[in-house]
């Protein structure tokens, strides 16, 4: 994703909106450890990537090419 961002001069915000920053599939679960265990039993690599908090904003820890400038992105 970062190479695509660099080549296209795409902002971190747009990369998250358009490409979900390269995440394949996301599963929302109150028991993420169970999901990871089941995925692993089927040979699928997985990991928790976030948590849900009360509020109306979406806040993402930025891992794009401009992460030094904007540590968190809010939508």
Secondary structure in CASP SS format (residue, H / E / C, confidence):
PFRMAT SS
TARGET T0000
AUTHOR 0000-0000-0000
METHOD secondary structure of the structure
MODEL  1
X C 1.00
X H 1.00
X H 1.00
X H 1.00
X H 1.00
X H 1.00
X H 1.00
X H 1.00
X C 1.00
X C 1.00
X C 1.00
X H 1.00
X H 1.00
X H 1.00
X H 1.00
X H 1.00
X H 1.00
X H 1.00
X H 1.00
X H 1.00
X H 1.00
X H 1.00
X C 1.00
X C 1.00
X C 1.00
X C 1.00
X C 1.00
X C 1.00
X C 1.00
X C 1.00
X C 1.00
X H 1.00
X H 1.00
X H 1.00
X H 1.00
X H 1.00
X H 1.00
X H 1.00
X H 1.00
X H 1.00
X H 1.00
X C 1.00
X C 1.00
X C 1.00
X C 1.00
X C 1.00
X C 1.00
X C 1.00
X C 1.00
X C 1.00
X C 1.00
X C 1.00
X C 1.00
X C 1.00
X C 1.00
X C 1.00
X C 1.00
X C 1.00
X E 1.00
X E 1.00
X E 1.00
X C 1.00
X C 1.00
X C 1.00
X C 1.00
X C 1.00
X C 1.00
X C 1.00
X C 1.00
X C 1.00
X C 1.00
X E 1.00
X E 1.00
X E 1.00
X C 1.00
END
